[in-house]
């Protein structure tokens, strides 16, 4: 291998590692967020998805607040 090829490899490998780490953390974050929403659906007796389909604005606001709160928790967990 020439020195140019070695330099190219040393620049590409860390970049690929960072990209794969980013994809991995993204998948973990999405799974945690989805799991939290599904857990909320199981615990709460109200079917928010059906209420939103009916046009219930309050149900939409509750789900938006839930997703925002869960996203903040998932971000804090991933960063710590």
N, C-alpha and C positions, 0 to 999 in steps of 0.2 A: 504494500500500500504506500502511496505517496503521502507526503505531509499534507497536501491539500485535501485528500480523501479523509485522512484522520481528523483534520480540523472540521470538515463537514460533518463527520459522524459525531464528534464531541458536541457540536451545536444542535444536531437533530435529536439526539437521545434525551437530553433534558427537556426539550420542548414536547416530545412525545409523552414523556413521563408526566409533565404538568397537564397536558390535555387529557390523558387517561385519568388522572386524579380528579380533574374537574368533572369529567363525565361520571365517574364513580360517585362523587359527592352529590351531584345533581340527581342521580337515580335514587340514592339513599334519601335525600330530601323529599323527593316526590312520593316515595313509598311511605315515609313517615307522615306526610301531609294527608295522603289518601287514607292511611290507617286511622288517623285522628278523626277525619270526617266520617268514615264508616263507623267508628266507635261512637261518635256523637249520634249518628242515625240509629244505632242499636239501643242506646241508653234513653234517648228522648222519644216519647210516644208519638210526637207529631211527625207526620210525613212532610218534611219541608220541601222536598222536590215536587211533590204533587201540589202543595200550596203555591209554590212559585209558578208552576204551570197554569194554575188558576188565576194568576195575576196578583197574588197576595204580596204587597210591597214589604210588609213587616217581616215575612218569612225570608224574603230576599236580603233584607238588611241584617237579619240574624245570621244567615249563612255567610254573608260577606264579612261580618265581624268575627265569626268563628274561623274562617279561612285566614283572615289577617292575623288573628291572635295565634293560631297554630303556626303560621309562617314565621312569626317573630320567635316563637319557642324553638322551632326547628333550626332557624338561623343561629340562635344562641347556643344550642346544643352542638351544632356542627363547628362553630368557632371556638368552643371551649375545649 
